[in-house]
Amino acid sequence: MTDLRTTNRITNQQKQSFIQRLLDRGVYRLKDKQLYECTIEELQALMGQVDMK
């Protein structure tokens, strides 16, 4: 069974991965938020938009 700490660590790793990929593409903000302030869902949506360009 996965405990909460493992789930949080995986989520944080995923979030950092999305942030790094966006930074590599020159995306630093989402509207008025820094990327680290965004939820994983917002980062996923933004990544999808960037990939379509």
C-alpha positions, 0 to 999 in steps of 0.5 A: 500500500502506498503511503501519503509521503510516497504519493506526495513525493511522486506528485512533487517529482511530477510537478518539478518535471513539468516545471523544468520542461516548461522552463526549458521552453521559455515559459516562466509564468501562468497568467499572474502566477509563478509556475511553482504556485500552480497545481499539477493540473494547471501545469499539465494543461499548460504543457499540453498548450505548449506542446501544440504550438 
